[in-house]
């Protein structure tokens, strides 16, 4: 992340401004503290912008070559269980 303004603005829109939580335990994890129709739409829009590469200042890593991806999958703990 080269510039975090868009990310920080989104956190503020979600009611969770970066480093501004008053209690040292962090933001509440109960639904009534963060669930709302507007919050859900904002989260969905944020996720869409992030994964589509439309978040200013954020660049996603390139996809690994197919052979490397296959090797990582075969060597993963999840694959080893089967």
N, C-alpha and C positions, 0 to 999 in steps of 0.2 A: 504494500500500500504506500504510494508515494504522497498522496494528499488525502487526508481523512475527513475533510469538511463534509462531504456528502454523507459519509457514514455517521459522523457525530450528529448531523442535523436529523437523520432518520431516528437515531436513538432518542433525541429530544422529542420528536413527534410521537414516539411511542411512549413517552412519559418516563423514560429511563435515561436521563442525561448522564453522559459519561463522567464518572468520578464525582457525582453529585448526590449520591444516596446518603441520607443522614445517618441511619444506624450503621454500625460497623459490620452487621451481618448481611448486608446487601439488600437488594429489592425483594419484596415478598414473593413467594412462589405459589400463592393461592390465586385461584382464578379471578376472584372478585377484585384483585389488585391490578390485573392487566388485561382481562378479557373484555372486549367490546367490539362492536361491528367495525367501527373506524380503525381500531387497533389491528384487527384481523386483515382488513384491506391494506393497511399500511405495511404490515409484515409480508403479505403476499406480493405487493408491489416491490418491496425491498428485495425479496428473494429473486423475483423475476429479473430485476435490474442487475443484481449481483451475478447470477449465473449466465446471463446473456452478454455480460461484458459491458454493460451500459452504466456502470457506477464510476463516476469521475475519480481518477486517482487510484483505481484498483485494477490490477491486471491479474488475470488468471494464468496459472502455468499451462504450458502447451501439453497436449495429450502425449503420453509416452508412445514410442513405436509399438506396433502390435505384438512383436515378439517379447518385448520387455513387459508389456501388460500381461501377456499370457504367463510369463515366468513368475511374475508377482502373484498372480491369482493361484497358480499351482503351488507356490511355496507358502501361501497364506495359512494361518492356523485354521481358518474356517474350512479350507479345502482339505486339510490333513485329517479332519474329523470324519470324512466320508470314506 
